[in-house]
């Protein structure tokens, strides 16, 4: 992962730590929100709210999934019966470079993508949205 902007990362770290009731030093870029930090699905709403407020941005709902679908050519299939295809896993790996490739396993369900989210996932989304905001 490229070098982190310390100011942006600190605000992301603070938002996640506050939402999950953790010490900030537990919130490191590679930490998985659910498995390592104990986040539950409802916690993501709180994290997103805190990030939006801290940065003055709007985080689109389903943003990671839409990024993964972004490079699709008509006729390409990302998932079958809720399970990512090889192409779907490839697109997900491209959309989420902070997730180690070995974690994007064969048989991964679309509903399990959220378990891959890292602190760095939220950092990357914030950096992208801030760049879009600055450009507009």
C-alpha positions as CSV (number, residue, x, y, z in Angstrom):
1,X,0.0,0.0,0.0
2,X,1.3,3.5,-0.8
3,X,2.4,5.7,2.0
4,X,-0.5,7.0,4.1
5,X,-1.4,10.6,4.5
6,X,-1.0,10.9,8.3
7,X,-3.7,13.5,8.7
8,X,-6.3,11.5,6.7
9,X,-5.3,8.3,8.4
10,X,-5.6,9.8,11.9
11,X,-9.2,10.9,11.2
12,X,-10.1,7.5,9.8
13,X,-8.5,5.8,12.7
14,X,-10.3,8.0,15.2
15,X,-13.7,7.4,13.5
16,X,-13.3,3.7,13.6
17,X,-11.9,3.6,17.2
18,X,-14.8,5.7,18.4
19,X,-17.4,3.7,16.6
20,X,-16.1,0.4,17.9
21,X,-15.0,1.6,21.4
22,X,-11.4,0.8,20.8
23,X,-8.1,2.4,21.6
24,X,-6.7,4.2,18.6
25,X,-3.5,2.1,18.7
26,X,-5.5,-1.0,17.9
27,X,-6.7,0.5,14.7
28,X,-3.9,-0.2,12.2
29,X,-4.2,-0.2,8.4
30,X,-4.1,-4.0,7.9
31,X,-6.7,-4.8,10.7
32,X,-9.9,-6.5,9.4
33,X,-12.8,-4.6,10.8
34,X,-14.9,-7.7,11.6
35,X,-12.4,-10.4,12.4
36,X,-9.7,-8.3,14.1
37,X,-11.6,-5.3,15.5
38,X,-14.9,-7.0,16.3
39,X,-17.1,-4.8,14.1
40,X,-20.6,-5.9,13.3
41,X,-22.6,-4.9,10.3
42,X,-24.4,-2.1,12.1
43,X,-21.1,-0.7,13.2
44,X,-20.3,0.1,9.5
45,X,-23.1,2.6,9.5
46,X,-21.6,4.4,12.5
47,X,-18.2,4.3,11.0
48,X,-19.4,5.8,7.7
49,X,-21.4,8.5,9.5
50,X,-18.3,9.5,11.5
51,X,-16.1,9.5,8.4
52,X,-18.6,11.6,6.5
53,X,-18.8,14.1,9.3
54,X,-15.0,14.2,9.8
55,X,-14.2,14.8,6.2
56,X,-17.4,16.6,4.8
57,X,-17.9,13.8,2.2
58,X,-20.6,11.4,1.3
59,X,-19.7,7.7,1.2
60,X,-21.8,6.0,-1.5
61,X,-23.7,2.9,-0.2
62,X,-22.3,-0.2,-1.9
63,X,-19.3,1.7,-3.0
64,X,-16.8,-1.2,-3.0
65,X,-19.2,-3.5,-5.0
66,X,-19.8,-0.8,-7.6
67,X,-16.0,-0.2,-7.9
68,X,-15.6,-3.9,-8.5
69,X,-18.3,-3.8,-11.2
70,X,-16.8,-0.7,-12.8
71,X,-14.6,-2.3,-15.4
72,X,-17.1,-4.8,-16.6
73,X,-17.6,-5.4,-20.3
74,X,-21.1,-6.4,-21.3
75,X,-21.6,-10.2,-20.9
76,X,-19.0,-10.6,-18.2
77,X,-20.3,-12.4,-15.1
78,X,-19.0,-11.5,-11.6
79,X,-21.1,-13.9,-9.6
80,X,-23.3,-16.9,-10.0
81,X,-25.8,-17.8,-7.3
82,X,-24.2,-15.3,-4.9
83,X,-20.7,-16.8,-5.3
84,X,-17.9,-14.8,-7.0
85,X,-16.6,-16.1,-10.3
86,X,-12.9,-16.1,-11.1
87,X,-13.5,-12.8,-12.9
88,X,-15.4,-11.5,-10.0
89,X,-12.6,-12.3,-7.6
90,X,-10.1,-10.7,-10.0
91,X,-12.2,-7.5,-10.2
92,X,-12.6,-7.5,-6.4
93,X,-8.8,-7.8,-6.0
94,X,-8.3,-4.8,-8.3
95,X,-10.9,-2.8,-6.5
96,X,-9.5,-3.7,-3.0
97,X,-5.7,-3.7,-3.4
98,X,-5.3,-3.5,0.4
99,X,-6.7,-7.0,0.8
100,X,-4.2,-9.8,0.3
101,X,-5.0,-11.9,-2.7
102,X,-4.9,-15.1,-0.6
103,X,-8.0,-13.8,1.2
104,X,-10.0,-13.5,-2.0
105,X,-10.6,-17.3,-2.1
106,X,-12.5,-19.5,-4.5
107,X,-16.1,-19.9,-3.4
108,X,-16.2,-16.4,-1.8
109,X,-19.8,-15.3,-1.5
110,X,-20.8,-11.7,-2.4
111,X,-22.3,-11.5,1.1
112,X,-18.8,-12.3,2.6
113,X,-17.1,-9.3,0.9
114,X,-17.7,-7.1,3.9
115,X,-15.5,-9.5,6.0
116,X,-12.6,-8.5,3.9
117,X,-12.8,-4.8,4.8
118,X,-9.7,-3.4,6.4
119,X,-9.0,-0.1,8.1
120,X,-7.1,0.6,4.9
121,X,-10.3,0.0,2.9
122,X,-11.9,3.0,4.5
123,X,-8.7,5.0,4.2
124,X,-8.6,4.3,0.5
125,X,-12.3,5.2,0.0
126,X,-11.8,8.5,1.9
127,X,-8.7,9.4,-0.2
128,X,-10.6,8.7,-3.4
129,X,-13.6,10.7,-2.3
130,X,-11.5,13.6,-1.2
131,X,-9.7,13.7,-4.6
132,X,-13.1,13.6,-6.4
133,X,-14.4,16.4,-4.1
134,X,-11.3,18.5,-4.8
135,X,-11.6,17.9,-8.6
136,X,-15.2,19.1,-8.8
